[in-house]
Amino acid sequence: MDRKKAILVLADGTTFKGNSLGTDGEAIGEVVFNTSMVGYQEILTDPSYKGQMVVMTYPLIGNYGINEEDHESRKPFLESFIVKECSQISSNWRSRISLEEFLKKKSIVGIQGIDTRALTACIRDKGSQPGIISTTDFDVPNLIRKIHASPTIEGRDLVKSVTCDKPYGWEGEDIQQKSTKRHKVVVYDCGVKYNILRQLHDHGCSVTVVPAQTTSQAVLDMNPDGVLISNGPGDPAAVPYMVENIKGLLGKKPVFGICLGHQLLALSLGLGTYKLKFGHHGGNQPVMDLLTRKVEITAQNHNFAVESPSQGSVHKSMYGNVEITHLNLNDKSVEGLNCHSLPAFSVQYHPEASPGPHDANYLFERFIKMMK
């Protein structure tokens, strides 16, 4: 098949020439790699990828197509999609359109036919960096200038571009009426994945999703049994209003943070955050629970991490002692926090998976016990 040519250029000048995937044009973002073998639809529709161009390390992507049931948000938010080979066959009874048709329909600029192994090795060795894909401009120095003229991930509030416009109830629930479900949970939408909402709903919770700009007092006025701070994209330090929101909830309602929510809770408790060299993206990240010494294989998607206290695993904050509960076994980064004196805990990884293993699904039960 004849395909339009495309080019990928990294900020350091590294260049890959391939073929267009999706729509024509240009896309700029931070290039990161994901090690999941399957789950490309969930990855495409995960709001946490806002501002990023995703490289799939598995060589063949798209062989089971796209369906309507597995979306993780209302639309794709990532900047671009990069694969070795996009399958021309969509072999699955649930498939409605092919991956390439989906990318075109959603106006996503991508590239295929490049050496994704070499690209992944470049990111692994040098760290994630901005890049550009173009099907219209093949002048490398000009493309590099475009990269340097674009904003970076650090210091940029990406939550405001993915959060919902107004509160809504999950699964068609009427947020104005009293629910018969056991616990009422308010979810701060920092870029929430639908499977978090599905898990809460399946665990018997009545779920209301609110925009990230919603004040803590407005949430308290809703009188929830607990509050979940969702995943989301970018630099947690660039979202100070969410840090203030969490401070207004601590000690008043049980709080559970996931991914970006974990980082935001850490900032609220006086810990710091930093940018990882190339982030954790994939469904095979080993994490140890320091309390049980058990190892969970987890799904992760984040470029920032929580700083460990300078001495020991306990941090003294104005809210009491904060304990590190989980560590990443690959790089020893902080993967979980627990507050001793008030009901609040968080994890860096995704207990809802989608895609990925379900080892950490028990954390939703822990949240429900905390609300009880």
C-alpha positions as CSV (number, residue, x, y, z in Angstrom):
1,M,0.0,0.0,0.0
2,D,1.3,3.4,-0.9
3,R,1.5,5.6,2.1
4,K,2.4,9.2,2.7
5,K,5.8,9.8,4.2
6,A,6.3,11.0,7.8
7,I,9.2,12.1,9.9
8,L,9.9,12.1,13.6
9,V,12.5,14.4,15.0
10,L,13.6,14.6,18.7
11,A,14.8,17.8,20.4
12,D,18.4,16.5,20.2
13,G,18.2,16.1,16.5
14,T,17.7,12.3,16.4
15,T,15.6,11.6,13.3
16,F,13.4,8.7,12.2
17,K,11.7,8.5,8.8
18,G,8.6,6.4,8.3
19,N,5.1,6.4,7.0
20,S,2.1,8.4,8.1
21,L,-0.4,6.8,10.5
22,G,-3.7,8.6,11.1
23,T,-4.3,12.1,9.9
24,D,-1.9,14.3,8.0
25,G,-0.2,17.3,9.6
26,E,2.1,17.9,12.6
27,A,2.1,17.0,16.2
28,I,4.5,18.1,19.0
29,G,4.8,16.6,22.5
30,E,7.1,14.8,24.9
31,V,8.0,11.3,23.6
32,V,7.6,8.4,26.0
33,F,7.4,4.7,25.6
34,N,4.8,2.2,26.8
35,T,5.8,-1.4,27.4
36,S,2.3,-2.9,27.3
37,M,1.7,-5.6,24.7
38,V,-2.1,-5.0,24.5
39,G,-4.5,-2.3,25.6
40,Y,-3.7,0.3,23.0
41,Q,-7.3,1.6,23.0
42,E,-7.2,2.3,26.7
43,I,-3.8,3.9,26.3
44,L,-5.1,6.1,23.5
45,T,-8.0,7.3,25.6
46,D,-6.2,7.8,28.9
47,P,-6.2,11.5,29.7
48,S,-2.9,11.1,31.5
49,Y,-1.1,11.2,28.1
50,K,-2.1,14.8,27.4
51,G,1.0,16.5,26.1
52,Q,2.8,13.3,25.2
53,M,3.6,11.2,22.1
54,V,3.3,7.5,22.9
55,V,5.7,4.9,21.5
56,M,4.5,1.3,21.7
57,T,7.4,-1.0,22.3
58,Y,5.4,-4.1,21.1
59,P,6.0,-4.3,17.4
60,L,2.5,-5.1,16.1
61,I,-0.4,-2.9,17.3
62,G,-4.0,-2.7,16.2
63,N,-4.8,-6.4,15.4
64,Y,-8.0,-6.4,17.4
65,G,-9.4,-3.1,16.3
66,I,-11.4,-0.5,18.3
67,N,-14.7,-0.9,20.1
68,E,-17.0,1.5,21.9
69,E,-16.9,-0.2,25.3
70,D,-13.2,0.0,26.2
71,H,-12.7,3.8,26.0
72,E,-11.2,5.3,29.2
73,S,-12.4,8.9,28.6
74,R,-14.6,10.9,26.3
75,K,-11.9,11.2,23.6
76,P,-8.1,10.7,23.0
77,F,-6.0,13.3,24.6
78,L,-2.5,12.2,23.6
79,E,-0.6,14.2,21.0
80,S,0.6,11.4,18.8
81,F,0.9,7.6,18.4
82,I,4.1,5.9,17.3
83,V,4.3,2.2,16.3
84,K,6.5,-0.2,14.4
85,E,3.6,-1.7,12.4
86,C,-0.1,-0.9,12.5
87,S,-2.1,-4.1,11.7
88,Q,-4.3,-3.9,8.6
89,I,-6.5,-6.7,10.1
90,S,-8.9,-6.1,12.9
91,S,-9.7,-9.6,14.1
92,N,-12.2,-9.4,17.0
93,W,-15.9,-9.8,17.2
94,R,-16.1,-6.6,19.3
95,S,-14.2,-4.5,16.9
96,R,-16.2,-1.7,15.1
97,I,-13.4,0.2,13.3
98,S,-9.7,-0.3,12.7
99,L,-7.0,1.4,14.7
100,E,-6.0,3.5,11.7
101,E,-9.6,4.5,11.0
102,F,-9.9,5.6,14.6
103,L,-6.8,7.7,14.5
104,K,-8.0,9.4,11.3
105,K,-11.5,10.0,12.8
106,K,-10.0,11.6,15.9
107,S,-7.4,13.7,13.9
108,I,-4.4,12.1,15.5
109,V,-1.1,12.5,13.7
110,G,1.1,9.4,14.0
111,I,3.9,7.5,12.4
112,Q,4.7,3.8,11.7
113,G,7.4,1.9,9.9
114,I,10.2,3.2,12.1
115,D,12.7,1.3,14.4
116,T,10.8,1.6,17.7
117,R,13.5,-0.4,19.4
118,A,16.1,2.2,18.6
119,L,13.7,5.0,19.6
120,T,13.0,3.3,22.9
121,A,16.7,2.8,23.6
122,C,17.3,6.5,22.8
123,I,14.6,7.6,25.4
124,R,15.8,5.1,27.9
125,D,19.4,6.3,27.7
126,K,18.9,10.0,27.2
127,G,15.6,10.5,28.9
128,S,12.2,11.5,27.6
129,Q,12.4,14.6,25.5
130,P,10.1,16.7,23.2
131,G,9.6,15.6,19.6
132,I,7.7,16.5,16.5
133,I,6.0,14.3,13.8
134,S,5.3,15.9,10.4
135,T,3.9,14.7,7.1
136,T,4.2,18.2,5.6
137,D,7.6,19.6,6.6
138,F,10.8,17.5,6.3
139,D,13.3,20.2,7.0
140,V,15.0,18.9,10.2
141,P,16.5,22.2,11.5
142,N,13.2,23.9,11.0
143,L,11.4,21.1,12.9
144,I,13.8,21.4,15.8
145,R,13.1,25.1,15.9
146,K,9.4,24.3,16.2
147,I,10.1,21.9,19.1
148,H,12.1,24.5,21.0
149,A,9.3,27.1,20.5
150,S,6.7,24.8,22.1
151,P,6.0,24.6,25.9
152,T,7.4,21.7,27.9
153,I,5.6,19.4,30.3
154,E,7.3,20.9,33.4
155,G,5.5,23.8,35.0
156,R,2.5,23.4,32.7
157,D,-1.0,22.9,34.0
158,L,-2.5,20.1,31.8
159,V,-5.3,19.2,34.1
160,K,-7.4,22.1,33.1
161,S,-7.4,20.8,29.5
162,V,-8.7,17.3,30.4
163,T,-11.1,17.9,33.4
164,C,-14.8,17.8,32.9
165,D,-16.8,21.1,32.5
166,K,-19.4,20.4,35.1
167,P,-20.3,17.7,37.7
168,Y,-21.9,14.5,36.6
169,G,-23.1,11.2,38.0
170,W,-21.5,8.0,36.8
171,E,-23.7,5.4,35.0
172,G,-26.5,7.9,34.6
173,E,-27.1,8.5,38.4
174,D,-29.0,11.6,39.3
175,I,-26.6,13.6,41.4
176,Q,-29.4,15.6,42.9
177,Q,-31.2,12.6,44.4
178,K,-30.2,10.4,47.3
179,S,-28.8,7.1,46.1
180,T,-29.6,3.7,47.5
181,K,-25.9,2.6,47.1
182,R,-23.8,2.2,50.3
183,H,-21.3,5.0,50.0
184,K,-21.3,8.4,48.3
185,V,-18.0,9.2,46.6
186,V,-16.9,12.4,45.0
187,V,-14.2,12.0,42.4
188,Y,-12.0,15.0,41.5
189,D,-11.5,14.8,37.7
190,C,-7.9,15.6,37.1
191,G,-8.1,13.3,34.0
192,V,-10.0,10.4,35.5
193,K,-10.1,7.0,33.7
194,Y,-13.5,5.5,33.3
195,N,-12.4,2.3,34.9
196,I,-11.8,4.0,38.2
197,L,-15.5,5.1,38.1
198,R,-16.5,1.6,37.0
199,Q,-14.6,0.0,39.9
200,L,-16.2,2.4,42.5
201,H,-19.7,1.7,41.0
202,D,-19.1,-2.0,41.0
203,H,-18.0,-1.8,44.6
204,G,-21.4,-0.4,45.5
205,C,-20.6,3.3,45.5
206,S,-22.7,6.2,44.3
207,V,-20.2,8.3,42.2
208,T,-20.2,12.0,41.4
209,V,-17.4,13.4,39.3
210,V,-16.5,17.1,39.7
211,P,-14.1,19.4,37.8
212,A,-10.7,19.9,39.3
213,Q,-11.4,23.6,40.0
214,T,-14.2,22.7,42.4
215,T,-13.4,24.1,45.8
216,S,-13.1,21.8,48.8
217,Q,-16.0,23.6,50.5
218,A,-18.2,22.8,47.5
219,V,-17.3,19.2,47.9
220,L,-17.9,19.2,51.6
221,D,-21.3,20.7,51.0
222,M,-22.1,17.6,48.9
223,N,-21.5,15.6,52.1
224,P,-19.7,12.6,50.5
225,D,-18.5,9.6,52.5
226,G,-15.2,9.8,50.8
227,V,-13.2,11.7,48.1
228,L,-11.0,10.2,45.4
229,I,-8.3,12.3,43.7
230,S,-7.9,10.9,40.2
231,N,-5.0,10.3,37.8
232,G,-4.2,13.0,35.3
233,P,-1.4,14.4,33.1
234,G,1.7,16.4,33.6
235,D,3.5,18.2,36.5
236,P,1.6,18.1,39.9
237,A,3.4,21.2,41.0
238,A,1.7,23.1,38.2
239,V,-1.8,22.4,39.8
240,P,-1.6,24.4,43.1
241,Y,-5.4,24.8,43.3
242,M,-5.8,21.0,43.6
243,V,-3.2,21.0,46.4
244,E,-5.3,23.6,48.2
245,N,-8.5,21.6,47.6
246,I,-6.9,18.5,49.2
247,K,-5.7,20.5,52.2
248,G,-9.3,21.6,52.7
249,L,-10.5,17.9,52.8
250,L,-7.8,16.3,54.9
251,G,-9.1,15.2,58.3
252,K,-12.7,16.0,57.3
253,K,-13.3,13.2,54.7
254,P,-11.5,10.0,53.8
255,V,-9.2,10.7,50.8
256,F,-7.8,8.2,48.3
257,G,-5.3,9.4,45.6
258,I,-4.4,7.5,42.4
259,C,-1.4,8.4,40.2
260,L,-1.4,12.2,39.9
261,G,-3.7,12.1,42.9
262,H,-0.9,10.4,44.8
263,Q,1.5,13.2,43.8
264,L,-1.0,15.9,44.7
265,L,-1.7,14.4,48.1
266,A,2.1,14.2,48.7
267,L,2.4,17.9,48.0
268,S,-0.5,18.7,50.3
269,L,1.3,16.8,53.1
270,G,4.6,18.7,52.6
271,L,6.5,16.2,50.4
272,G,8.0,17.2,47.1
273,T,7.9,15.8,43.6
274,Y,10.4,15.5,40.7
275,K,10.5,14.4,37.1
276,L,11.6,10.9,36.3
277,K,14.2,10.3,33.6
278,F,11.8,8.5,31.2
279,G,8.8,7.8,33.4
280,H,6.9,4.6,34.1
281,H,4.5,3.6,31.4
282,G,3.2,0.0,31.0
283,G,1.4,-2.9,32.6
284,N,4.4,-4.8,34.1
285,Q,5.9,-2.6,36.9
286,P,6.9,-4.5,40.1
287,V,5.9,-2.8,43.3
288,M,6.5,-4.0,46.9
289,D,4.0,-3.5,49.7
290,L,6.4,-2.6,52.6
291,L,3.8,-3.7,55.2
292,T,3.3,-7.2,53.8
293,R,6.5,-7.6,51.8
294,K,4.3,-8.8,48.9
295,V,5.1,-7.8,45.3
296,E,2.4,-6.6,43.0
297,I,2.7,-6.3,39.2
298,T,1.1,-3.0,38.4
299,A,-0.1,-0.8,35.6
300,Q,1.5,2.7,35.6
301,N,1.6,5.9,33.6
302,H,3.4,8.8,35.0
303,N,6.5,11.0,34.4
304,F,6.7,12.5,37.8
305,A,7.3,10.9,41.2
306,V,7.1,11.7,44.9
307,E,10.4,12.5,46.8
308,S,11.3,10.2,49.6
309,P,11.7,11.8,53.1
310,S,15.4,12.5,53.7
311,Q,15.6,10.1,56.7
312,G,13.7,6.9,57.0
313,S,10.3,6.1,55.5
314,V,8.2,8.4,57.7
315,H,7.6,12.1,57.1
316,K,6.3,14.4,59.8
317,S,3.7,16.8,58.5
318,M,1.2,19.2,60.0
319,Y,-1.3,16.4,59.6
320,G,0.8,13.9,61.6
321,N,3.2,11.2,60.4
322,V,3.1,10.1,56.7
323,E,4.4,6.6,56.0
324,I,5.8,5.3,52.7
325,T,3.9,2.0,52.1
326,H,5.0,0.9,48.6
327,L,8.2,1.1,46.6
328,N,8.9,0.5,42.9
329,L,11.4,-2.4,42.7
330,N,13.0,-1.1,39.5
331,D,14.1,2.3,40.7
332,K,13.0,2.5,44.4
333,S,10.7,5.4,43.7
334,V,7.8,6.0,46.2
335,E,4.6,4.2,45.1
336,G,2.4,4.6,48.1
337,L,1.6,6.8,51.1
338,N,-0.5,6.4,54.2
339,C,-1.4,9.0,56.8
340,H,-1.2,7.7,60.4
341,S,-3.5,10.3,62.1
342,L,-6.2,10.8,59.5
343,P,-8.0,8.8,56.8
344,A,-5.9,9.4,53.7
345,F,-3.8,7.1,51.5
346,S,-2.5,7.0,47.9
347,V,-0.7,4.9,45.3
348,Q,1.3,5.9,42.3
349,Y,0.1,3.0,40.2
350,H,-3.3,2.2,38.8
351,P,-5.4,-0.3,40.9
352,E,-8.1,-0.2,38.2
353,A,-5.6,-1.5,35.6
354,S,-7.2,-1.2,32.1
355,P,-4.9,-2.2,30.6
356,G,-2.9,-4.2,33.0
357,P,-2.9,-6.7,35.9
358,H,-5.5,-6.7,38.7
359,D,-3.1,-7.4,41.6
360,A,-3.9,-4.0,43.2
361,N,-7.7,-4.1,42.9
362,Y,-8.0,-4.7,46.7
363,L,-7.2,-1.0,47.3
364,F,-10.8,-0.1,46.4
365,E,-12.0,-2.3,49.2
366,R,-9.5,-0.6,51.5
367,F,-11.1,2.8,50.5
368,I,-14.5,1.5,51.3
369,K,-13.4,0.2,54.7
370,M,-11.9,3.6,55.4
371,M,-15.3,5.2,54.6
372,K,-17.1,2.7,56.9
